[in-house]
Amino acid sequence: MAILSQYRDLRSADLDDAVLAAAGDARAFERLYQRHVPRVHSLARRMIGTEMADEVTQDVFVRAWEKLGGFRAEAAFGTWLHRVAINVILGRRKKLGIRRERFVQDEKALGQMSSNPRGAETAIDFEAAMEMLPDGAQQVFVLHDVEGYKHGEIAEMMGITPGTSKSQLHRARMILRDHLDR
């Protein structure tokens, strides 16, 4: 019950701050930023890479500030912001000309990843393994398995078919499984 109450409080605080920020209150927007920047940065890091995550995260919040007047509270602010983030990240990938590779030969993808020695004291760096996935497979994996989107939604966001999304996800899982089994 306490978690549900906290969620309601957070959603209410987000709504209040979104209304104030849309009216020009920079402090209200700062509170929204502080509450949501970890999730947006994590998403950016996973989808476009560590080296660009800070810049893209800032771009997401600039876009959110510009579009805040269009927030209608039909969904939670965090859900709306997440969608803004996805659009900014995919737009940046397109602008940079980052290709969505359909498939990669096992040897190429696995050759890019270093082998992890086995042992109780060795932690598997799953984030690093995800970054080594081919771009298309990485994007679908993050959107589906990490963020919870359905294949139809992913297909629409990325401009691919649902079948391609499914095969990209399968490919990503197989590459990660092969790497983690080493």
N, C-alpha and C positions, 0 to 999 in steps of 0.2 A: 504494500500500500504506500509506503514511503517513497518508493521509486516513482510510482504513478503520480503522486502529489508533486514531486520534484519536476517531473516532465511537464505537468500542467503549469507549474510556476514558471518554468523556463519558457514554455510556449507563450504564456501571457506576457512575460518580460520582453520576449522577442517582438511580439505584436505591438506592445506599447512603444518600444524603442523604434520599430520600423515606422510607425505613424509619426513619431516625433522627428525622426531622421528625414522622412519624406518632406516634412515641413521645413527642413533646413537645419535641424539641431545636430551639430557635428559631434557633440558629446554622446548623444544617443547612438549615432552610427559607430562611434568608437567602442561603445559597449557591445554592439552587435559584432564588430570586428574581433574583439577580444574573445567573445564566446565561440566564434565560428572559424577563426583562422587556423587552428590546429587541423581540423577536418579538411578544409580547403587545401591547405599546404600538403597534407598527406596525399590527397587525390592528385594534385599537380605533380608531386614527386613520382607517384606511381605511373602516371599517364604520359608525362613529357620528360621526366628525368630530373635527377637531383640538381644538376647544374642550372636548370632554368626554373626550378620550382619557386624560388623566392620572387622572381620577376613576374611570373605568371600569376602567382597568388595576389600580388599587388594589382595586376591588371583585372583580376576577378573582382576585387573590392572596388576598384574605380568604376567598372561596368555596373556593379550592383548599386553604387551611389547614383550613377546616371539613370538607372532604370527603376529606382526605388518607387517612383511615382506610379509605376505599373504593377506594384505588388498589391494584390487584392485580397490577401489572407484567405484564399480558397484552400490553400495548403499551409503547412507550417512554414515560417520564414526560412528555416534551415533547409527544407525541401526546395523552396524557390531558389535559394542561394546555390544549392548544389546543382541545380539545372543551369543556372547562370555560369557556374564554374565549368561544367561539362562543355557548354557552348564556347566559352572563351578558350578552353584548352584545345578542343577540336579545331577551332578557328586558327589558333596559333600553329598547330601541327600542319594544317593545310597551307598557311602562309609560309611556313618554313620549308614546305615541300617534302615533309616526312612521309615517305611512302608507306602504304599499308601492304606489307608483304603477305601474300596468300599462304605460301608454304615455304619452308626452308628445309633443305636436306638435313637429316639427323646429324651428320658429321659436322656440318657447318655450325649449327646451333650448339651442339654439345661441345664442340671444339672451343667455342667462345667462353664457356663456363669452366672455372677451375674446379677440380675435384675436391670434395670435402672429406678429410680423413674421419674415420669412424672412431667413436669413443665417447664415454659419458661426459668428459670434460670439454668436448668440442660442440659448440653451438652452431646450428645450421643457419646461415644468413639467407633466409628466404627472400628478403627484399632484394638482395644482390642477384639472386638467381632469377627473380622476376624481371629485373632490369636487363638481363641478358636474352630474354625471349625476343623473337622477331617482333617488330612493331605491331603488326595487326593482331598477332596472338596475344601480346601483352595487353593491348587495349581491351580486347574482348574479355580476357581473363579478369582484369581489374573491374571492368564494368559489371560482369556477371557474378563472379565468385566473391569479389570483395565488396562491391557496392550494391549488388542484388538486383540489377536490371534484368529484364527478360530479353530473349533473343530478338523479338520483334522491336522492342525499344532500342536495343543496341544497333540493329540494322538501320533503323530510321536515323539515329544520331550519326552513325558512321558512313551512311550512304552505301551500305552493302545489303545483301539478302540475308534473311534469317538462317538459311542453310550455310552460308559462308560464316556467319557468326558461330553457329554450332560447330563447324569443322575447325575454326580458329581456336575455339575453347578446347576442343578435344586435342588439338595439336599442342596447345600450351600445357595442358595437363600431362600429356605423354612426355614432353620434353622435361618438365619439372620432375616427374616421377623417375625418369631415367637418370636425371642428374642426382636426385636425392638418394637413389638406390646405389650409387657408386660407392 
